[in-house]
Each structure stands twice: as C-alpha cells, then as structure tokens.
C-alpha cells in the first residue's frame, strides 16, 4: 500500500518548518553568511512499514536555536527548552568561539568605541569583548527552528489521520476493484 497522501502531508510539514525557520533566521538578523540558512534541509523517506521525517543543518544551528549555558550565568529560556551545550566544559575545540566571533564582527563591520578616547576599537578587540561576554553569560536561544517545528507539529496529527484515512480508502477501493475484475 502506497501512502501518497500521508507522504504529501509530511512533505508539507517539512517544507513549512524549513520555510518558517529560514524566515525567522532572516528576521532575527542571524543570516549574515547565509551558511546556516542554506544548510537547512529536510527529508521524507518512505520505507516498507513506516515513513520518517528528518531535518539537518550546520552544527552551530543547534547552538543558535537552543542557546548555550554560560560558564558563570545563563539565560532562563535555556532551562525551559534545554540545551546540551555549555561554555567552560572543556569539551569544545579551543578558540572555536573566538574565530567565529571574529568572522561575524568583520562581516558586520561592527566595532565598539573606547570609553576614554572615543576611537573605534579594532575588530579583534571587539571580538574579544563579545567572546568573553558570551563565554561568561552564555548565548540566548533564538528558537528559530524549534518554534516553527512545534507550531507545525501541533497541526500534524489531525492532518495525518485525515490523509492516512484517504490513503486507506484509496487502497480499499483499488483492492475491491481488483476483486471484481476476477
């Protein structure tokens, strides 16, 4: 039995989640290099006894979505949605955050001013201050993927039941038609 209507419903679910996640990235100004935006993909796979839906994205997309606990303090939203990431755990590669922030600061042409002189700081100094703050306080969750997924998932059960029922009707109609021809 082919579950074409069920598969169509899951394809629509996948497309909605990806489209909304990309939209949230753009609206949240988290789309500087478009790397994360372009890496968002979904796959609906039909197997003999089941259908699966999977999503993939760049690894740092998880940290953008769920946030990261800081070494000294953290955001309350992290406790609500949970994250596996924590700065200061010693598990990540050394200097990875600094490199990423330097690239981000340069791409945005973002510089702090020195309080005493009023001159712009270098990109490296600005990146260092931002990195230190993120390391200590953590990174607030953006939920760019979680929110669209939850929104679409709430509507999914009713739609799946309806589409699966239509697939079963089509299967029964086909089976009964085959029986009549014999």
Secondary structure, 3 states (H helix, E strand, C coil): CCCHHHHHHHHHHHHHHHHHHHHHHHHCCCCCCCHHHHHCEEEEEEECCEEEEEEECCHHHHHHHHCEECCCCCCHHHHHHCCCCECCCCCCCCCHHHHHHHHHHHHHCCCCECCCCCCECCHHHHHHHHHHHHHHHEECCCCCCHHHHHHHHHHHHHHHHHHHHHHHHHHHHHHHHHHHHC
